[in-house]
Amino acid sequence: MESAPAGVKPYADYNDLGDSCNRNSIAIGLEYPQQIPIADYGWSALIVDVLAPRGVDSSGLMGGSVQAVDNRFCIGNPSLALTDCMGVDQESYPSGNGNRLTLNTSHGWNGPNTCWYSADTGTTAPQLEEC
């Protein structure tokens, strides 16, 4: 997250109070993703590397998604960490609930050391990529 432009405001989304205990996830949030610069060739890319300590298992099934959330509660509560205020005053989005799967666990891809990409803002089928 160090190399992200400052205006994007990345944060580790570690508030998992609503998650079930048998599921581990790592989430990266961007308060202003629209601030990701557009390259000279007309599109943007976001590459996220997650370096995390190994858990009990040596590998695990992977999945990925993107989710649009609202930041209104953060604006009204500037002392809160972004992990605690993003998405609190969630509204509906024109395309539905604001979630899009980028990697379904039905692919059976396991980590660690698995990389994939999904072009067209995550709307194309995921493709394995060399890490």
N, C-alpha and C positions, 0 to 999 in steps of 0.2 A: 504494500500500500504506500510505500515511501515515494514511488515514482509517479503516482497519480497527480494530475494538476490540482492545485490547492482548492480551486472552486468546485471540484467534484465532491469534496468532503466524504471520503471513504471512511468506513468504520467496521469494526468487527461486531457482527450482530450475534452476540452471545446470550441475549435474554431468551431463555428457552423454557420459561415457566409453564407454557402450554403444551410442551412436547412430551410424548410418552417416554417413560424411563428406559425402554428397550431399544431406543433409536438414538443414534448419534449423528449429529449434522454439524457442518461448518458453513456459516453464512457470512458473506461479505455484503455490506450495504453501501449504497452511494446516495447521499442526500440529493445531489444535483447531477444525475447522469447525463443530462442534456449539455453539461459543460465539458464532456469529453471532446477534445478537439477533432475536427474533421480534417483528415490528411489531404494533401494536394491531389490525390487520385480520387477524392470524392466520397470516401467512406471512413468509418472509424472502426477501431478494434479495441477490445478490452481483454487483456490476458491476465488471468489470476493464477498465481502459484500459491498453493497452500502447503505449508511445511508444518506438520503437527506431529507430536510424539505418538508412537505406536501404542495402541490399546492392548487389550487382552488377546484379541485375535490377530493373526499375522496378515490377514487380508479381509476385505469386505466388499460387498456389493455396492456399486456406485450408481448414483442418479443425480440429475441436475435440473434446476429450474430457474426461471427469472420471475420476479414478482414486482409489480408496481405498487408502491405504498405512498401514503400521503405524509407530508411533514408539518401539517398545520399545528399539531400538538407541540412540536418542537419550537415553533416560532413563539407560541404563547408561554412556553416553559423553557427558556434558554439555559437554565442551569442543569437540565437533565442531559444525560449522555444520550447520543443518538440511538443506541441500542434500546433505550427505554421509552423513547417518544415517537420514533418513526412508526407509522401505521396505526396509531392509537385512534385517531379520528378518521378511520378509513371510509372512503366513499366508494361507490361503484364506478367502474370504468366503462366507457362505451363498448369495449370488446368483451365485456363480461366481468370476471372477478379479478382481472389484472395478473393472472398467473399463466405462465407458459412453460411446459416441460421442454428441456433441451436434451435430456438423456433419461429415457425410461429404464428402470431397473430390470425390465423384461429382456433387455439386451444381454444381461448376465455378465457385464464387464466388472471386473474386480480391481481394486486398488490395493496397495499403493502402486505408483509408477505407471499409471494409466492416464493418458491425455486424449482429449477429444475436442473437436470443434463442431459448431453448428452455425452455418452461415446465415445470412439474411436475418439478422437479429434473432437467431435461434429458431427460425421457422423451417429450416431444412433438416433432413435426417442427420443425426450425429455421425461423424466419421472419426475413426481412430487416427491418432497422429503420434508421431514419434516424440517422446518426451525429451 
